[in-house]
């Protein structure tokens, strides 16, 4: 079993791979969108587990990696990982190593990943809230015009 820790960002992702004894096998930087990260993990040695912090787009990445990893893909809670490792030196490389190590030790604080349908509903509700706020702002601007009837 291989253990992969990832520090995921919009344009650059750091990947650290540990073997079944916890020894670091490989560290690599993947430049580009999340689709490039998925492509890089398609070339990873099998079987493997993956760990990364929950952030924007973590649900889509979770769905993509669930089909690749033999074991369940793990998503770490960023606030709880920060409490475990409160270090002064913080780089993407170090964060990826720490996540891989936590996964190897089976000490990853988990985040519940909602289903794709639930994430879709949440996105729809958030979009509606933005539309209502925008409509209210436009009405208020119209009322503020000189000579406008309230």
C-alpha positions in Angstrom: 0.0 0.0 0.0 1.2 3.5 -0.8 0.2 6.6 1.1 -0.2 9.9 -0.9 -0.4 13.3 0.8 -1.4 16.3 -1.3 -1.3 20.0 -0.7 -3.8 21.1 -3.3 -4.1 24.7 -4.7 -5.8 26.1 -7.8 -2.7 26.1 -10.0 0.0 24.1 -8.2 -0.3 20.9 -6.2 2.5 19.2 -4.2 2.3 15.4 -3.9 4.3 13.3 -1.5 4.2 9.4 -1.7 5.2 7.1 1.1 5.7 3.3 0.9 4.2 0.7 3.2 7.0 1.3 5.8 6.5 5.1 5.9 9.6 5.8 3.8 9.3 8.7 1.4 9.3 7.4 -2.2 8.6 10.4 -4.3 7.7 14.1 -4.1 6.4 15.9 -7.2 4.9 19.2 -8.1 1.9 19.2 -10.5 1.2 22.5 -12.2 -2.2 23.1 -13.7 -5.8 22.6 -12.7 -7.2 19.7 -10.7 -7.5 17.6 -13.9 -3.7 17.5 -14.1 -3.6 16.2 -10.5 -6.0 13.4 -11.3 -3.9 12.6 -14.4 -0.8 12.4 -12.2 -2.4 10.1 -9.8 -3.5 7.8 -12.6 0.2 7.1 -13.0 0.8 6.5 -9.3 1.8 3.1 -8.0 -1.1 1.0 -7.0 -2.7 0.3 -4.5 -2.8 3.6 -2.7 -4.6 5.9 -0.2 -4.9 9.6 -0.7 -5.1 12.4 1.8 -5.6 16.1 1.2 -7.1 19.1 3.0 -10.7 20.1 2.4 -10.9 23.3 0.5 -12.8 24.8 -2.5 -13.5 22.0 -5.0 -12.7 19.2 -2.6 -15.9 17.4 -3.5 -15.2 17.1 -7.2 -11.6 15.9 -6.5 -12.9 13.4 -4.0 -15.3 12.0 -6.6 -12.5 11.7 -9.2 -10.1 10.0 -6.8 -12.6 7.6 -5.4 -12.5 5.7 -8.6 -8.7 5.6 -8.6 -7.8 4.7 -5.1 -8.2 1.1 -3.9 -8.9 2.3 -0.4 -11.3 5.1 0.5 -10.0 8.6 -0.3 -9.5 10.6 2.9 -10.2 14.3 3.2 -8.5 16.0 6.1 -10.2 18.7 8.2 -7.8 21.8 7.8 -8.5 23.3 11.2 -7.8 20.0 13.1 -4.6 19.3 11.0 -3.3 22.8 11.9 -3.8 22.0 15.6 -1.9 18.7 15.2 1.0 20.3 13.4 1.6 23.9 14.6 4.9 24.6 13.0 6.6 27.8 12.2 7.9 26.5 8.8 4.9 26.0 6.5 5.4 25.1 2.9 3.5 23.1 0.4 6.1 20.3 0.5 6.1 20.1 4.3 2.3 20.1 4.3 2.1 17.2 1.8 4.6 15.2 3.8 2.6 15.8 7.0 -0.6 14.7 5.4 1.0 11.5 4.0 2.5 10.8 7.4 -0.9 11.2 9.1 -2.5 8.9 6.6 0.3 6.3 7.1 -0.3 6.5 10.9 -4.1 6.4 10.4 -4.5 9.7 12.4 -6.2 11.9 9.8 -9.0 14.0 11.2 -11.8 13.4 8.7 -14.3 15.6 7.0 -17.7 14.3 5.9 -17.9 14.7 2.1 -21.5 15.3 1.0 -22.8 13.5 -2.0 -22.8 15.1 -5.4 -26.6 15.6 -5.2 -26.3 17.4 -1.9 -23.5 19.6 -3.1 -25.6 20.5 -6.1 -28.5 21.5 -3.9 -26.2 23.6 -1.7 -24.8 25.3 -4.8 -28.3 26.1 -6.1 -29.3 27.5 -2.7 -26.1 29.7 -2.6 -26.8 30.9 -6.1 -30.4 31.9 -5.2 -29.1 33.8 -2.1 -26.7 35.7 -4.4 -29.5 36.5 -6.8 -31.8 37.8 -4.1 -29.0 39.9 -2.6 -28.3 41.4 -6.0 -32.0 42.1 -6.7 -32.2 43.9 -3.3 -29.1 46.0 -4.1 -30.6 47.0 -7.4 -33.9 48.0 -5.8 -32.1 50.0 -3.2 -30.0 51.8 -5.9 -33.2 52.7 -7.8 -34.9 54.0 -4.6 -31.8 56.2 -3.9 -32.0 58.0 -7.3 -33.1 61.6 -7.1 -36.8 62.0 -7.8 -37.5 58.2 -7.4 -40.8 57.3 -5.9 -40.6 54.9 -3.0 
